[in-house]
Amino acid sequence: MDPEIISKLSSIVGSDNCKTTTAELYTYSMDASIHKSMPDAVVRPRSAQEVSEIVKLANEHKFPVIPRGGGSALCGHSVPVDGGVIIDLQRMDTIKDIRVEDLYAVCEPGVVCDDLNAALKKEGFWIPGPSSSNVANIGGMVATNSSGDKALKYGATRDYVIGLEVVLPTGEIVHAGSRTIKNSGGYQFEKFFCGMEGTLGIITEIITRVIPLPEKKAAAIAVFNELEHAGQCVSNIIAARLIPSGLELMSNVCIRAVNKALDLGLPEVEAILLIEVDGEAAVISDKIKKVSDICKESGAISVEFTDDEKRIAELWKGRKGMIPALSKLNEDYVTVMLADDMSVPVSKVPMAVKEFQMISDKYEIIVASYGHAGDGNLHTKVLMDPTRKSHWEQAEKAVNEIYDVVLKLGGTVTGEHGVAITKAPFFHKERAALIPTMKAIKRAMDPNNIMNPHKLMDWEGGFITHLRYKIERE
Ligand SMILES: Cc1cc2nc3c(=O)[nH]c(=O)nc-3n(C[C@H](O)[C@H](O)[C@H](O)COP(=O)(O)OP(=O)(O)OC[C@H]3O[C@@H](n4cnc5c(N)ncnc54)[C@H](O)[C@@H]3O)c2cc1C
């Protein structure tokens, strides 16, 4: 990159916050996906004004800018495929205001979800977040519209965003939404920026709705000898008008993985459902009893339930630690983020799980199925040796077939992680008719195509590309 540009960037953010050494750039060349590409520089602004100045400079010199929060996205979201400047927003980490009486909090984009929740907890409030809530930044959560194990009852990040400050691709600073729960002011731009993956602007302030913490929780673990029975049980619980705060499915591979990594002592059966209900203390035991009866009627061989907060936290720890746990299952294999967060209508969960298993057997690769099955959001993690060409070839075929099943069942290729690069070929298949409109919006808002270019609707290649792994053998 032109030294004159680096010098201008340094003068905006200060030389300590403008990184250009190979070691510094390397750490920003990857997120939590399979992709990698080196940026030319990394800047760490402290204010919307500084962000605006960087974006104006990018327009003047036509270099890409890629916003980045915790860098935990799973599809290459912040990987700079064309080089350019990463704008690391983690220094903008102030919780500016908490107004529980007005049901909102205001924060900068670099606030980590767990940190906001720790502050809200003191007031008896919270917001739901992704499983990665210990690293995900609020700005990144909005930009990916992330959601997690509580989405079934509590919704996704988008449902909480009531106001945003955004630096547009031109450098102009705008405000969308308000500090009110209701807002009928025309185009709902605060929602429009949710899920834009850094392609339409840089979020510099978020006003999020907050909700009261539930009074009590209880959890049930239902054990099944048949994966399909577990899938059917999910539909049966929802059809009975019980909306649990969490309804998670773990297949055998996943159970073995968390037992090995975390020593949880779960029965190593075909499938386990982890079901959590919450609400007023007076109704909790009745609710969990109903859930447990449905599990038994659906074929569970055993159902254990607990309202011990410590045990519940331990069980969720197993579920939250699933991705790292899977990577430890087989020393030669790693968890590769490919077909990893599709959603199907809840009633189609049993069929989807069954078909994924058949695809896994057909291609002789391990496809671990787990997920937030209560909202139809399934995760399959492919376990493979990413240094072997043949493993990639098998995985590619399997992933293609998995997504065909998802679309056949009326699902979406991404329920929570987003599109970026890895999911783009399949997203284009799913939303073919909308892609030209998305491109037109992008061209209108970002005429110089500087904001996180070549992602989402603009990714044109396949997904086995810009790999962080070296393919060394057949
Ligand atoms: C172990 C693990 C578990 C996960 N579990 C879940 C889960 O349960 N649910 C889920 O939804 N996701 C999950 N994820 C994915 C990821 O953590 C989420 O998508 C998260 O919201 C990303 O936040 P981040 O701050 O890390 O964003 P980043 O990875 O830094 O960025 C993500 C995208 O948002 C853009 N962006 C970031 N900040 C801004 C900003 N201020 N303005 C504009 N654009 C911005 C970036 O350009 C990029 O396109 C998981 C990831 C890991 C590694």
The ligand as a MOL file (V3000), in Angstrom:
LIG
                    3D

  0  0  0     0  0            999 V3000
M  V30 BEGIN CTAB
M  V30 COUNTS 53 58 0 0 0
M  V30 BEGIN ATOM
M  V30 1 C -17.2030 -21.0740 18.5800 0
M  V30 2 C -18.1460 -20.2120 17.7880 0
M  V30 3 C -19.4990 -20.2880 18.0360 0
M  V30 4 C -20.3940 -19.4750 17.3060 0
M  V30 5 N -21.7210 -19.5500 17.5890 0
M  V30 6 C -22.5840 -18.7500 16.9390 0
M  V30 7 C -23.9870 -18.7920 17.2440 0
M  V30 8 O -24.4560 -19.5060 18.1130 0
M  V30 9 N -24.8000 -17.9650 16.5480 0
M  V30 10 C -24.3340 -17.0990 15.5930 0
M  V30 11 O -25.1230 -16.3610 15.0150 0
M  V30 12 N -23.0190 -17.0410 15.2970 0
M  V30 13 C -22.1390 -17.8220 15.9380 0
M  V30 14 N -20.8010 -17.7560 15.6390 0
M  V30 15 C -20.3500 -16.8180 14.5980 0
M  V30 16 C -19.9670 -15.4190 15.1160 0
M  V30 17 O -19.4610 -15.4990 16.4210 0
M  V30 18 C -21.1320 -14.4430 15.0680 0
M  V30 19 O -21.5500 -14.2510 13.7400 0
M  V30 20 C -20.8000 -13.0740 15.6890 0
M  V30 21 O -21.9680 -12.3050 15.7400 0
M  V30 22 C -19.7320 -12.3060 14.9460 0
M  V30 23 O -19.3570 -11.2040 15.7300 0
M  V30 24 P -17.8860 -10.6030 15.6150 0
M  V30 25 O -17.8240 -9.3960 16.4650 0
M  V30 26 O -16.8710 -11.6380 15.8690 0
M  V30 27 O -17.8950 -10.1820 14.0740 0
M  V30 28 P -16.7100 -10.2550 13.0190 0
M  V30 29 O -16.3550 -11.6760 12.7550 0
M  V30 30 O -15.6200 -9.3670 13.4090 0
M  V30 31 O -17.4270 -9.6420 11.7480 0
M  V30 32 C -18.5160 -10.2930 11.1590 0
M  V30 33 C -19.0460 -9.4660 9.9890 0
M  V30 34 O -19.6200 -8.2730 10.4940 0
M  V30 35 C -18.9760 -7.1260 9.9500 0
M  V30 36 N -18.8450 -6.1740 11.0470 0
M  V30 37 C -18.2960 -6.3710 12.2640 0
M  V30 38 N -18.4260 -5.2570 13.0110 0
M  V30 39 C -19.0670 -4.3550 12.2470 0
M  V30 40 C -19.4940 -3.0090 12.4420 0
M  V30 41 N -19.3040 -2.3730 13.5910 0
M  V30 42 N -20.1000 -2.3710 11.4180 0
M  V30 43 C -20.3240 -2.9990 10.2350 0
M  V30 44 N -19.9600 -4.2630 9.9960 0
M  V30 45 C -19.3330 -4.9250 10.9890 0
M  V30 46 C -17.6600 -7.6080 9.4010 0
M  V30 47 O -17.2350 -6.8460 8.3070 0
M  V30 48 C -17.9960 -9.0200 8.9980 0
M  V30 49 O -18.5690 -9.0170 7.7120 0
M  V30 50 C -19.8950 -18.5730 16.3220 0
M  V30 51 C -18.5170 -18.5000 16.1000 0
M  V30 52 C -17.6530 -19.2950 16.8070 0
M  V30 53 C -16.1900 -19.1840 16.5320 0
M  V30 END ATOM
M  V30 BEGIN BOND
M  V30 1 1 1 2
M  V30 2 1 2 3
M  V30 3 2 2 52
M  V30 4 2 3 4
M  V30 5 1 4 5
M  V30 6 1 4 50
M  V30 7 2 5 6
M  V30 8 1 6 7
M  V30 9 1 6 13
M  V30 10 2 7 8
M  V30 11 1 7 9
M  V30 12 1 9 10
M  V30 13 2 10 11
M  V30 14 1 10 12
M  V30 15 2 12 13
M  V30 16 1 13 14
M  V30 17 1 14 15
M  V30 18 1 14 50
M  V30 19 1 15 16
M  V30 20 1 16 17
M  V30 21 1 16 18
M  V30 22 1 18 19
M  V30 23 1 18 20
M  V30 24 1 20 21
M  V30 25 1 20 22
M  V30 26 1 22 23
M  V30 27 1 23 24
M  V30 28 2 24 25
M  V30 29 1 24 26
M  V30 30 1 24 27
M  V30 31 1 27 28
M  V30 32 2 28 29
M  V30 33 1 28 30
M  V30 34 1 28 31
M  V30 35 1 31 32
M  V30 36 1 32 33
M  V30 37 1 33 34
M  V30 38 1 33 48
M  V30 39 1 34 35
M  V30 40 1 35 36
M  V30 41 1 35 46
M  V30 42 1 36 37
M  V30 43 1 36 45
M  V30 44 2 37 38
M  V30 45 1 38 39
M  V30 46 1 39 40
M  V30 47 2 39 45
M  V30 48 1 40 41
M  V30 49 2 40 42
M  V30 50 1 42 43
M  V30 51 2 43 44
M  V30 52 1 44 45
M  V30 53 1 46 47
M  V30 54 1 46 48
M  V30 55 1 48 49
M  V30 56 2 50 51
M  V30 57 1 51 52
M  V30 58 1 52 53
M  V30 END BOND
M  V30 END CTAB
M  END
